[in-house]
């Protein structure tokens, strides 16, 4: 380290503060881009949910998957309220695109409470 200081000279505090300021700016930009992506993913999920709900009269509110999920989740939690096909689609979309979470009863409830 001492050889490096001799070679480069004594570090200037203003150089360090400039580097830290630039790193903070870069982190702010990166975080902003991440938040924009999350908002875009949520919009995609909202759009899919609206399309599903528009087609509910034709496709029905439940299918084999929702029936099975409702039975299994109620077995684990007696307070479980049945969810519809479109609610499951919304939860699955948000858990995969926004949160990268697993499709579990607890996570579905968490998403649907928002």
ChimeraX commands (.cxc) that place a marker at each C-alpha (Angstrom):
marker #1 position 0.00,0.00,0.00 radius 0.5
marker #1 position 2.80,2.43,0.87 radius 0.5
marker #1 position 4.42,1.81,-2.55 radius 0.5
marker #1 position 1.09,2.59,-4.20 radius 0.5
marker #1 position 0.83,5.87,-2.26 radius 0.5
marker #1 position 4.38,6.78,-3.27 radius 0.5
marker #1 position 3.59,5.99,-6.90 radius 0.5
marker #1 position 0.24,7.77,-7.06 radius 0.5
marker #1 position 0.93,10.43,-4.49 radius 0.5
marker #1 position -1.13,11.26,-1.45 radius 0.5
marker #1 position -4.85,10.79,-2.17 radius 0.5
marker #1 position -6.85,14.00,-2.33 radius 0.5
marker #1 position -10.06,14.12,-0.27 radius 0.5
marker #1 position -11.90,15.88,-3.06 radius 0.5
marker #1 position -11.18,12.95,-5.40 radius 0.5
marker #1 position -12.72,10.52,-2.90 radius 0.5
marker #1 position -15.74,12.75,-2.36 radius 0.5
marker #1 position -16.21,13.03,-6.15 radius 0.5
marker #1 position -16.04,9.25,-6.51 radius 0.5
marker #1 position -18.51,8.73,-3.67 radius 0.5
marker #1 position -20.86,11.37,-5.10 radius 0.5
marker #1 position -20.74,9.72,-8.54 radius 0.5
marker #1 position -21.34,6.26,-7.03 radius 0.5
marker #1 position -24.34,7.59,-5.10 radius 0.5
marker #1 position -25.69,9.17,-8.28 radius 0.5
marker #1 position -25.22,5.90,-10.16 radius 0.5
marker #1 position -27.00,3.95,-7.39 radius 0.5
marker #1 position -29.88,6.44,-7.47 radius 0.5
marker #1 position -30.26,6.02,-11.23 radius 0.5
marker #1 position -30.12,2.23,-10.94 radius 0.5
marker #1 position -32.74,2.15,-8.17 radius 0.5
marker #1 position -35.01,4.45,-10.17 radius 0.5
marker #1 position -34.77,2.13,-13.18 radius 0.5
marker #1 position -35.61,-0.86,-10.98 radius 0.5
marker #1 position -38.68,0.92,-9.60 radius 0.5
marker #1 position -39.81,1.80,-13.12 radius 0.5
marker #1 position -39.49,-1.84,-14.14 radius 0.5
marker #1 position -41.55,-2.99,-11.14 radius 0.5
marker #1 position -44.26,-0.45,-12.00 radius 0.5
marker #1 position -44.28,-1.66,-15.63 radius 0.5
marker #1 position -44.56,-5.28,-14.48 radius 0.5
marker #1 position -47.47,-4.38,-12.17 radius 0.5
marker #1 position -49.22,-2.67,-15.08 radius 0.5
marker #1 position -48.82,-5.83,-17.15 radius 0.5
marker #1 position -50.43,-7.85,-14.35 radius 0.5
marker #1 position -53.26,-5.34,-13.98 radius 0.5
marker #1 position -53.89,-5.50,-17.73 radius 0.5
marker #1 position -53.99,-9.32,-17.69 radius 0.5
marker #1 position -56.40,-9.24,-14.76 radius 0.5
marker #1 position -58.74,-6.82,-16.56 radius 0.5
marker #1 position -58.76,-9.03,-19.67 radius 0.5
marker #1 position -59.48,-12.09,-17.52 radius 0.5
marker #1 position -62.31,-10.34,-15.68 radius 0.5
marker #1 position -63.87,-9.20,-18.97 radius 0.5
marker #1 position -63.89,-12.83,-20.13 radius 0.5
marker #1 position -65.11,-14.31,-16.83 radius 0.5
marker #1 position -68.71,-14.71,-18.02 radius 0.5
marker #1 position -67.43,-16.86,-20.89 radius 0.5
marker #1 position -64.63,-18.81,-19.17 radius 0.5
marker #1 position -66.11,-19.05,-15.68 radius 0.5
marker #1 position -64.73,-17.95,-12.32 radius 0.5
marker #1 position -63.02,-21.22,-11.48 radius 0.5
marker #1 position -61.33,-24.17,-13.10 radius 0.5
marker #1 position -59.64,-27.36,-11.88 radius 0.5
marker #1 position -56.56,-25.44,-10.71 radius 0.5
marker #1 position -58.48,-22.93,-8.60 radius 0.5
marker #1 position -60.70,-25.67,-7.16 radius 0.5
marker #1 position -57.64,-27.70,-6.14 radius 0.5
marker #1 position -55.82,-24.65,-4.78 radius 0.5
marker #1 position -58.83,-23.54,-2.74 radius 0.5
marker #1 position -59.21,-27.02,-1.22 radius 0.5
marker #1 position -55.49,-27.30,-0.39 radius 0.5
marker #1 position -55.20,-23.79,1.04 radius 0.5
marker #1 position -58.34,-24.25,3.15 radius 0.5
marker #1 position -56.84,-27.48,4.48 radius 0.5
marker #1 position -53.85,-25.45,5.68 radius 0.5
marker #1 position -55.84,-22.41,6.82 radius 0.5
marker #1 position -59.49,-22.76,7.84 radius 0.5
marker #1 position -59.99,-19.00,7.28 radius 0.5
marker #1 position -59.09,-19.32,3.58 radius 0.5
marker #1 position -61.59,-17.62,1.27 radius 0.5
marker #1 position -62.01,-19.07,-2.21 radius 0.5
marker #1 position -60.22,-17.16,-4.94 radius 0.5
marker #1 position -61.30,-16.91,-8.56 radius 0.5
marker #1 position -59.39,-17.80,-11.69 radius 0.5
marker #1 position -58.62,-14.12,-12.32 radius 0.5
marker #1 position -57.41,-13.55,-8.77 radius 0.5
marker #1 position -55.09,-16.53,-9.14 radius 0.5
marker #1 position -53.85,-15.17,-12.47 radius 0.5
marker #1 position -53.12,-11.80,-10.87 radius 0.5
marker #1 position -51.32,-13.37,-7.92 radius 0.5
marker #1 position -49.28,-15.65,-10.17 radius 0.5
marker #1 position -48.34,-12.74,-12.43 radius 0.5
marker #1 position -47.24,-10.46,-9.60 radius 0.5
marker #1 position -45.41,-13.22,-7.77 radius 0.5
marker #1 position -43.45,-14.19,-10.88 radius 0.5
marker #1 position -42.84,-10.79,-12.53 radius 0.5
marker #1 position -42.71,-8.38,-9.60 radius 0.5
marker #1 position -41.58,-10.31,-6.54 radius 0.5
marker #1 position -39.96,-13.47,-7.91 radius 0.5
marker #1 position -41.82,-15.35,-5.19 radius 0.5
marker #1 position -43.32,-18.80,-5.07 radius 0.5
marker #1 position -47.01,-19.42,-5.61 radius 0.5
marker #1 position -48.04,-20.38,-2.08 radius 0.5
marker #1 position -51.25,-19.80,-0.15 radius 0.5
marker #1 position -49.59,-17.19,2.08 radius 0.5
marker #1 position -48.07,-15.32,-0.87 radius 0.5
marker #1 position -51.37,-15.33,-2.76 radius 0.5
marker #1 position -53.12,-13.74,0.23 radius 0.5
marker #1 position -50.34,-11.15,0.51 radius 0.5
marker #1 position -50.68,-10.14,-3.15 radius 0.5
marker #1 position -54.48,-10.03,-3.12 radius 0.5
marker #1 position -54.56,-7.79,-0.04 radius 0.5
marker #1 position -52.83,-4.98,-1.93 radius 0.5
marker link #1:1,2 radius 0.2
marker link #1:2,3 radius 0.2
marker link #1:3,4 radius 0.2
marker link #1:4,5 radius 0.2
marker link #1:5,6 radius 0.2
marker link #1:6,7 radius 0.2
marker link #1:7,8 radius 0.2
marker link #1:8,9 radius 0.2
marker link #1:9,10 radius 0.2
marker link #1:10,11 radius 0.2
marker link #1:11,12 radius 0.2
marker link #1:12,13 radius 0.2
marker link #1:13,14 radius 0.2
marker link #1:14,15 radius 0.2
marker link #1:15,16 radius 0.2
marker link #1:16,17 radius 0.2
marker link #1:17,18 radius 0.2
marker link #1:18,19 radius 0.2
marker link #1:19,20 radius 0.2
marker link #1:20,21 radius 0.2
marker link #1:21,22 radius 0.2
marker link #1:22,23 radius 0.2
marker link #1:23,24 radius 0.2
marker link #1:24,25 radius 0.2
marker link #1:25,26 radius 0.2
marker link #1:26,27 radius 0.2
marker link #1:27,28 radius 0.2
marker link #1:28,29 radius 0.2
marker link #1:29,30 radius 0.2
marker link #1:30,31 radius 0.2
marker link #1:31,32 radius 0.2
marker link #1:32,33 radius 0.2
marker link #1:33,34 radius 0.2
marker link #1:34,35 radius 0.2
marker link #1:35,36 radius 0.2
marker link #1:36,37 radius 0.2
marker link #1:37,38 radius 0.2
marker link #1:38,39 radius 0.2
marker link #1:39,40 radius 0.2
marker link #1:40,41 radius 0.2
marker link #1:41,42 radius 0.2
marker link #1:42,43 radius 0.2
marker link #1:43,44 radius 0.2
marker link #1:44,45 radius 0.2
marker link #1:45,46 radius 0.2
marker link #1:46,47 radius 0.2
marker link #1:47,48 radius 0.2
marker link #1:48,49 radius 0.2
marker link #1:49,50 radius 0.2
marker link #1:50,51 radius 0.2
marker link #1:51,52 radius 0.2
marker link #1:52,53 radius 0.2
marker link #1:53,54 radius 0.2
marker link #1:54,55 radius 0.2
marker link #1:55,56 radius 0.2
marker link #1:56,57 radius 0.2
marker link #1:57,58 radius 0.2
marker link #1:58,59 radius 0.2
marker link #1:59,60 radius 0.2
marker link #1:60,61 radius 0.2
marker link #1:61,62 radius 0.2
marker link #1:62,63 radius 0.2
marker link #1:63,64 radius 0.2
marker link #1:64,65 radius 0.2
marker link #1:65,66 radius 0.2
marker link #1:66,67 radius 0.2
marker link #1:67,68 radius 0.2
marker link #1:68,69 radius 0.2
marker link #1:69,70 radius 0.2
marker link #1:70,71 radius 0.2
marker link #1:71,72 radius 0.2
marker link #1:72,73 radius 0.2
marker link #1:73,74 radius 0.2
marker link #1:74,75 radius 0.2
marker link #1:75,76 radius 0.2
marker link #1:76,77 radius 0.2
marker link #1:77,78 radius 0.2
marker link #1:78,79 radius 0.2
marker link #1:79,80 radius 0.2
marker link #1:80,81 radius 0.2
marker link #1:81,82 radius 0.2
marker link #1:82,83 radius 0.2
marker link #1:83,84 radius 0.2
marker link #1:84,85 radius 0.2
marker link #1:85,86 radius 0.2
marker link #1:86,87 radius 0.2
marker link #1:87,88 radius 0.2
marker link #1:88,89 radius 0.2
marker link #1:89,90 radius 0.2
marker link #1:90,91 radius 0.2
marker link #1:91,92 radius 0.2
marker link #1:92,93 radius 0.2
marker link #1:93,94 radius 0.2
marker link #1:94,95 radius 0.2
marker link #1:95,96 radius 0.2
marker link #1:96,97 radius 0.2
marker link #1:97,98 radius 0.2
marker link #1:98,99 radius 0.2
marker link #1:99,100 radius 0.2
marker link #1:100,101 radius 0.2
marker link #1:101,102 radius 0.2
marker link #1:102,103 radius 0.2
marker link #1:103,104 radius 0.2
marker link #1:104,105 radius 0.2
marker link #1:105,106 radius 0.2
marker link #1:106,107 radius 0.2
marker link #1:107,108 radius 0.2
marker link #1:108,109 radius 0.2
marker link #1:109,110 radius 0.2
marker link #1:110,111 radius 0.2
marker link #1:111,112 radius 0.2
marker link #1:112,113 radius 0.2
marker link #1:113,114 radius 0.2
view
